[in-house]
Amino acid sequence: MGDKLLKHGGMITSAYVISFLFAYFFHAYMARALGPEDYGILGSMLSLFYIFSVPSVVITTILTQIISEQKGKEDYGKIKSILLISTKKLAYIGLAIFLMLIFLSPLLKNILNLSSEIPVIVLGFSLIFISILPSPRGVLQGIQDFTSLGLNIAIETPALLFFGAVFVYLGMGVNGAILAYGMASFVVMILAFIPLKSILEKKSDKVNLSVYKYAYPIFILILCITIMSSIDILFVRRYFPSEVSGYFTAMKMLAGAIYFLSIPLGGVLLSKVSELKTLNMVHSFLLKKTLFYFGAFIAAVLSAYALAPEMIITILFGKGYSSISQYLVWYAFAMGLLSLAVIIMFYDVSVKKTSFKIPLIIFTLLEIILLTIFHETLGMIIAAQIATFFGLLVTVIIINRRLGSV
């Protein structure tokens, strides 16, 4: 199982490396094509996107855990039923978020200093397709078809780059960049169902999809880590000049690679551990292996960002964004602390240990309070995050040592 964790984790990591590479191309192009001010708008819309994506991400995580358990029982008829039910529910959620964002668009326009409500409305439309995509992907991850899942992930950002370049070329500006996320999600959503054909051909079995015993701790986990990783750009957008939010978005794209890799690795860990727990097999060694490999990845990224931050930012985003380079390694360090805590908490969810919930909520509120007080400079914002994420990591390690996991 340890070798399979390395193999499957390697597949997903490789897929995300490809995904990040094309995402960098997308952001490098948008940073130059839109300019710092409009690129900052894109960054703030992406933060809203991550926050409003929480319900669908929660359902994906729940699906992974439930389907991993059904896979252990080889109950593929129930897996089909779960796939169909979750797709329908996520479509409703996506539509509800779209309508909610239309209603909130005037308020968000004022809070984020936007010139129009259109970016918020376009984001809401894109979230319809983005919300549905986790259903087939959650099933692929749950049945541990990491080859198909990895291929689907790797295709998404090339599609994003294609649609984004076309829409911006057609004069749609930042609205086209936002719409590209929805169109790319629509394409890969269709493609994600293809490897599930054998499951869709099975006879549906009646299933009592009672997700509430799973949903509460997972919802707390996903909501809190999404807020912790995304809310900073909203403060920057609110309290700094528009072009500074563009610079910060560029830095966030580079440093955020650490955090965004921790989510799929946590998902792989979740599916593996859930299956082993169902079979009453030892599983704590998987957490230690994941932390070791991911820790090595963080060390490599931090080394690169410490040695050549200005060169990296200039190559990817242009000379105009290089003023943010002094903060890059420190922001990446903050994301590394949060990411290690995220992986440990994903493991806790997989073994149905949820002692992290209250501390996680407390540290999320602490970050918001600190950013509300200390936001005069970007250095103060990053320092507040380092302090918060370090405290969270130490806390979850202490909790898991008491439980004998770490």
C-alpha positions as CSV (number, residue, x, y, z in Angstrom):
1,M,0.0,0.0,0.0
2,G,2.9,2.3,0.7
3,D,4.3,1.8,-2.8
4,K,0.8,2.4,-4.2
5,L,0.6,5.6,-2.2
6,L,3.8,6.8,-3.8
7,K,2.7,5.7,-7.3
8,H,-0.8,7.2,-7.1
9,G,0.5,10.3,-5.3
10,G,3.1,10.6,-8.0
11,M,0.4,10.4,-10.7
12,I,-1.7,13.1,-9.1
13,T,1.4,15.2,-8.4
14,S,2.5,14.9,-12.1
15,A,-1.0,15.9,-13.2
16,Y,-0.9,18.9,-11.0
17,V,2.6,19.9,-12.1
18,I,1.2,20.0,-15.7
19,S,-1.9,21.8,-14.5
20,F,0.2,24.3,-12.6
21,L,2.5,24.8,-15.5
22,F,-0.4,25.8,-17.8
23,A,-1.9,27.8,-15.0
24,Y,1.3,29.8,-14.8
25,F,1.1,30.3,-18.6
26,F,-2.5,31.5,-18.1
27,H,-1.6,33.9,-15.3
28,A,1.5,35.1,-17.0
29,Y,-0.5,35.9,-20.1
30,M,-3.3,37.5,-18.1
31,A,-0.9,39.6,-16.0
32,R,0.6,41.1,-19.2
33,A,-2.7,41.3,-21.2
34,L,-4.8,42.8,-18.5
35,G,-2.3,44.9,-16.6
36,P,-1.9,45.0,-12.7
37,E,-5.3,46.7,-12.1
38,D,-7.5,44.3,-14.0
39,Y,-5.3,41.3,-13.0
40,G,-6.0,42.3,-9.4
41,I,-9.7,42.1,-10.1
42,L,-9.2,38.6,-11.5
43,G,-7.3,37.7,-8.3
44,S,-10.2,38.9,-6.1
45,M,-12.7,37.0,-8.2
46,L,-10.7,33.9,-7.8
47,S,-10.7,34.3,-4.1
48,L,-14.5,34.5,-4.2
49,F,-14.5,31.5,-6.5
50,Y,-12.6,29.4,-3.9
51,I,-14.9,30.5,-1.1
52,F,-18.2,29.9,-3.1
53,S,-16.8,26.5,-4.3
54,V,-16.7,25.2,-0.7
55,P,-20.0,23.3,-1.0
56,S,-19.0,21.4,-4.1
57,V,-15.5,20.7,-2.7
58,V,-17.1,19.4,0.5
59,I,-19.3,17.0,-1.4
60,T,-16.3,15.9,-3.5
61,T,-14.4,15.0,-0.3
62,I,-17.4,13.2,1.1
63,L,-17.9,11.3,-2.2
64,T,-14.2,10.2,-2.1
65,Q,-14.7,8.8,1.4
66,I,-18.0,7.1,0.8
67,I,-17.0,5.6,-2.5
68,S,-13.7,4.4,-1.2
69,E,-15.7,2.5,1.4
70,Q,-18.1,1.1,-1.3
71,K,-15.2,0.1,-3.4
72,G,-13.8,-1.9,-0.6
73,K,-17.2,-3.8,-0.6
74,E,-17.2,-3.9,-4.5
75,D,-20.7,-2.3,-4.4
76,Y,-20.6,-0.7,-7.8
77,G,-24.4,-0.4,-8.2
78,K,-24.4,1.9,-5.2
79,I,-21.5,3.9,-6.6
80,K,-23.5,4.6,-9.8
81,S,-26.5,5.8,-7.7
82,I,-24.2,8.0,-5.7
83,L,-22.7,9.5,-8.9
84,L,-26.1,10.3,-10.3
85,I,-27.5,11.8,-7.1
86,S,-24.4,13.9,-6.4
87,T,-24.4,15.3,-10.0
88,K,-28.0,16.4,-9.6
89,K,-27.4,18.0,-6.2
90,L,-24.3,19.8,-7.3
91,A,-26.2,21.3,-10.4
92,Y,-28.7,22.7,-8.0
93,I,-26.0,24.1,-5.8
94,G,-24.3,25.7,-8.7
95,L,-27.5,27.4,-9.9
96,A,-28.2,28.6,-6.3
97,I,-24.7,30.2,-6.1
98,F,-25.3,31.9,-9.4
99,L,-28.5,33.4,-8.3
100,M,-26.9,34.4,-4.9
101,L,-24.0,36.2,-6.6
102,I,-26.4,38.1,-8.9
103,F,-28.2,39.3,-5.8
104,L,-24.9,40.1,-3.9
105,S,-23.1,41.7,-6.9
106,P,-23.9,45.4,-6.0
107,L,-22.6,44.8,-2.5
108,L,-19.5,43.0,-3.7
109,K,-18.8,45.7,-6.3
110,N,-18.6,48.3,-3.5
111,I,-16.6,46.2,-1.1
112,L,-14.0,45.2,-3.7
113,N,-13.8,48.6,-5.4
114,L,-15.0,47.2,-8.8
115,S,-16.3,49.4,-11.6
116,S,-19.1,47.0,-12.5
117,E,-21.1,44.1,-11.2
118,I,-20.4,42.1,-14.4
119,P,-17.2,40.2,-13.1
120,V,-19.2,38.9,-10.2
121,I,-22.1,37.8,-12.4
122,V,-19.8,36.1,-14.9
123,L,-18.1,34.3,-11.9
124,G,-21.5,33.1,-10.8
125,F,-22.3,31.7,-14.2
126,S,-19.0,29.9,-14.4
127,L,-19.6,28.4,-10.9
128,I,-22.5,26.4,-12.3
129,F,-20.2,24.2,-14.3
130,I,-17.4,24.4,-11.7
131,S,-19.8,23.1,-9.1
132,I,-20.8,20.0,-11.1
133,L,-17.3,18.9,-12.0
134,P,-16.4,17.6,-8.5
135,S,-19.0,14.8,-8.8
136,P,-17.3,12.7,-11.5
137,R,-13.9,13.6,-10.2
138,G,-14.9,12.6,-6.7
139,V,-16.0,9.2,-8.0
140,L,-12.8,8.7,-10.0
141,Q,-10.8,9.5,-6.8
142,G,-13.0,7.2,-4.7
143,I,-12.6,4.2,-7.0
144,Q,-8.8,5.1,-7.2
145,D,-8.7,5.5,-11.0
146,F,-5.9,8.0,-10.6
147,T,-4.8,7.6,-14.2
148,S,-8.1,9.0,-15.6
149,L,-8.4,11.5,-12.8
150,G,-4.8,12.7,-13.4
151,L,-5.5,13.0,-17.1
152,N,-8.6,15.0,-16.5
153,I,-6.8,17.4,-14.1
154,A,-4.0,17.8,-16.6
155,I,-6.4,18.8,-19.4
156,E,-8.2,21.5,-17.5
157,T,-5.6,24.3,-17.4
158,P,-4.6,23.9,-21.1
159,A,-8.4,24.4,-21.9
160,L,-8.4,27.4,-19.5
161,L,-5.5,28.9,-21.3
162,F,-7.1,28.4,-24.7
163,F,-10.5,29.9,-23.7
164,G,-8.8,32.7,-21.8
165,A,-6.6,33.7,-24.7
166,V,-9.5,33.6,-27.1
167,F,-11.9,35.6,-24.9
168,V,-9.3,38.3,-24.1
169,Y,-8.4,38.5,-27.8
170,L,-12.0,39.1,-28.6
171,G,-12.0,42.1,-26.3
172,M,-13.8,40.6,-23.2
173,G,-11.0,41.6,-20.9
174,V,-11.2,40.4,-17.2
175,N,-14.7,39.1,-17.8
176,G,-13.4,36.8,-20.5
177,A,-10.6,35.6,-18.2
178,I,-13.3,34.7,-15.5
179,L,-15.6,33.0,-18.1
180,A,-12.7,30.9,-19.3
181,Y,-12.8,29.1,-15.9
182,G,-16.4,28.1,-16.5
183,M,-15.9,26.9,-20.1
184,A,-12.8,24.9,-19.2
185,S,-14.7,23.2,-16.4
186,F,-17.6,22.4,-18.7
187,V,-15.2,20.6,-21.2
188,V,-13.4,18.6,-18.5
189,M,-16.7,17.8,-16.8
190,I,-17.9,16.1,-20.0
191,L,-14.6,14.2,-20.3
192,A,-14.7,13.1,-16.7
193,F,-17.7,11.0,-17.3
194,I,-16.1,9.0,-20.1
195,P,-13.9,6.7,-17.9
196,L,-17.0,6.1,-15.7
197,K,-18.9,4.4,-18.5
198,S,-18.5,0.9,-17.0
199,I,-20.0,2.2,-13.7
200,L,-22.9,4.0,-15.5
201,E,-23.7,0.7,-17.3
202,K,-24.2,-1.1,-13.9
203,K,-27.7,-1.5,-12.5
204,S,-28.4,1.1,-9.9
205,D,-28.8,-0.1,-6.3
206,K,-30.8,1.8,-3.8
207,V,-28.6,3.8,-1.6
208,N,-29.3,5.9,1.5
209,L,-26.9,8.7,0.9
210,S,-26.9,10.0,4.4
211,V,-23.9,12.3,4.2
212,Y,-24.5,14.2,7.4
213,K,-22.2,12.0,9.5
214,Y,-19.4,12.9,7.0
215,A,-20.5,16.4,6.1
216,Y,-20.1,18.4,9.3
217,P,-16.3,17.9,9.9
218,I,-15.5,18.0,6.2
219,F,-17.5,21.2,5.8
220,I,-15.7,22.8,8.7
221,L,-12.3,21.7,7.3
222,I,-12.9,22.9,3.7
223,L,-14.6,26.2,4.6
224,C,-11.9,27.2,7.1
225,I,-8.9,26.3,5.0
226,T,-10.4,28.0,2.0
227,I,-11.0,31.2,4.0
228,M,-7.5,31.0,5.5
229,S,-5.8,30.6,2.1
230,S,-8.0,33.1,0.2
231,I,-9.1,36.0,2.3
232,D,-5.8,37.8,2.2
233,I,-6.3,39.0,-1.4
234,L,-9.7,40.5,-0.4
235,F,-8.0,42.6,2.3
236,V,-5.3,43.6,-0.2
237,R,-8.0,44.6,-2.7
238,R,-9.8,46.6,0.0
239,Y,-7.0,48.5,1.6
240,F,-4.3,48.8,-1.1
241,P,-4.2,50.5,-4.5
242,S,-5.6,48.4,-7.4
243,E,-2.2,47.7,-8.9
244,V,-0.9,46.3,-5.6
245,S,-3.6,43.7,-5.6
246,G,-2.3,42.7,-9.0
247,Y,1.2,42.3,-7.7
248,F,-0.1,40.3,-4.7
249,T,-2.2,38.0,-7.1
250,A,1.0,37.2,-9.0
251,M,2.8,36.3,-5.8
252,K,-0.2,34.3,-4.6
253,M,-0.2,32.3,-7.8
254,L,3.5,31.2,-7.2
255,A,3.3,30.6,-3.5
256,G,-0.2,29.1,-3.7
257,A,1.2,26.1,-5.7
258,I,2.2,24.6,-2.3
259,Y,-1.2,24.9,-0.9
260,F,-3.1,23.7,-3.9
261,L,-0.9,20.6,-4.2
262,S,-1.7,19.7,-0.6
263,I,-5.5,19.4,-1.4
264,P,-5.2,16.6,-4.0
265,L,-2.5,14.9,-1.9
266,G,-4.9,15.0,1.0
267,G,-7.5,13.6,-1.2
268,V,-5.3,10.6,-2.2
269,L,-4.5,10.1,1.4
270,L,-8.2,10.2,2.3
271,S,-9.2,7.6,-0.3
272,K,-6.3,5.2,0.7
273,V,-6.8,5.5,4.4
274,S,-10.6,5.2,4.2
275,E,-10.3,1.9,2.3
276,L,-7.7,0.5,4.7
277,K,-9.9,1.5,7.7
278,T,-12.9,-0.3,6.1
279,L,-10.7,-3.4,5.8
280,N,-9.4,-3.0,9.4
281,M,-5.8,-2.6,8.2
282,V,-2.9,-0.4,9.6
283,H,-2.9,3.1,7.9
284,S,-1.0,5.6,10.1
285,F,2.2,5.0,8.1
286,L,0.6,6.6,5.0
287,L,0.3,10.0,6.8
288,K,4.0,9.9,7.7
289,K,5.0,9.0,4.1
290,T,2.8,11.8,2.7
291,L,4.3,14.4,5.2
292,F,7.8,13.3,4.3
293,Y,7.4,13.6,0.6
294,F,5.4,16.8,0.8
295,G,7.9,18.3,3.2
296,A,10.7,17.7,0.7
297,F,8.6,19.4,-2.0
298,I,8.1,22.5,0.2
299,A,11.8,22.7,1.0
300,A,12.7,22.6,-2.7
301,V,10.1,25.3,-3.6
302,L,11.3,27.6,-0.7
303,S,14.9,27.2,-1.7
304,A,14.1,28.3,-5.3
305,Y,12.0,31.2,-4.1
306,A,14.7,32.3,-1.6
307,L,17.6,32.1,-4.2
308,A,16.0,33.8,-7.2
309,P,12.6,35.5,-6.4
310,E,12.9,38.5,-8.6
311,M,14.1,36.4,-11.6
312,I,11.2,33.9,-11.2
313,I,8.6,36.7,-11.0
314,T,10.1,38.7,-13.8
315,I,10.2,35.6,-16.2
316,L,6.6,34.6,-15.4
317,F,4.8,37.9,-15.0
318,G,7.1,40.6,-16.3
319,K,9.4,43.3,-14.9
320,G,6.4,45.3,-13.7
321,Y,5.6,42.8,-11.0
322,S,9.1,42.3,-9.6
323,S,8.5,44.7,-6.7
324,I,6.6,41.9,-4.9
325,S,9.6,39.5,-5.0
326,Q,10.9,40.5,-1.5
327,Y,7.8,38.8,0.0
328,L,7.7,35.7,-2.1
329,V,9.6,33.2,0.1
330,W,7.9,34.4,3.2
331,Y,4.4,34.0,1.7
332,A,5.4,30.6,0.4
333,F,6.6,29.7,3.9
334,A,3.2,30.7,5.2
335,M,1.4,28.5,2.6
336,G,3.7,25.6,3.5
337,L,2.8,25.8,7.2
338,L,-0.9,25.8,6.3
339,S,-0.5,23.0,3.8
340,L,1.2,20.6,6.3
341,A,-1.7,21.2,8.7
342,V,-4.2,20.5,5.9
343,I,-2.7,17.1,5.1
344,I,-2.8,16.1,8.8
345,M,-6.5,17.2,9.1
346,F,-7.4,15.3,5.9
347,Y,-6.0,12.2,7.6
348,D,-8.0,12.9,10.7
349,V,-11.2,13.1,8.6
350,S,-10.4,9.8,6.9
351,V,-10.2,8.0,10.3
352,K,-13.2,9.9,11.6
353,K,-11.2,11.8,14.3
354,T,-12.4,15.4,14.3
355,S,-10.7,17.0,17.4
356,F,-9.2,19.6,15.1
357,K,-12.6,21.3,14.5
358,I,-12.7,23.8,17.3
359,P,-9.0,24.8,17.0
360,L,-9.4,25.2,13.3
361,I,-12.4,27.6,13.7
362,I,-10.5,29.5,16.4
363,F,-7.4,30.0,14.2
364,T,-9.6,31.0,11.2
365,L,-11.2,33.7,13.2
366,L,-7.8,34.7,14.6
367,E,-6.5,35.2,11.1
368,I,-9.4,37.4,10.2
369,I,-9.0,39.5,13.4
370,L,-5.2,39.9,12.8
371,L,-5.7,41.0,9.2
372,T,-8.4,43.4,10.3
373,I,-5.9,45.0,12.7
374,F,-2.6,44.6,10.9
375,H,-3.0,45.4,7.2
376,E,-0.9,48.6,6.8
377,T,1.8,46.8,4.8
378,L,2.0,43.5,2.9
379,G,4.7,42.4,5.3
380,M,2.3,42.8,8.2
381,I,-0.4,40.7,6.4
382,I,2.1,37.9,5.7
383,A,3.5,38.0,9.3
384,A,0.0,37.6,10.6
385,Q,-0.6,34.6,8.4
386,I,2.7,33.0,9.4
387,A,1.9,33.4,13.1
388,T,-1.7,32.0,12.6
389,F,-0.7,29.0,10.4
390,F,2.3,28.1,12.6
391,G,-0.1,28.0,15.6
392,L,-2.6,25.8,13.7
393,L,0.2,23.4,12.6
394,V,1.6,23.0,16.1
395,T,-1.9,22.5,17.5
396,V,-2.9,19.7,15.1
397,I,0.4,18.0,15.6
398,I,-0.1,18.0,19.4
399,I,-3.7,16.7,18.9
400,N,-2.4,13.9,16.6
401,R,0.5,13.0,18.9
402,R,-2.0,12.4,21.7
403,L,-4.0,10.2,19.3
404,G,-0.8,8.4,18.2
405,S,-1.0,9.4,14.5
406,V,2.1,11.6,14.0
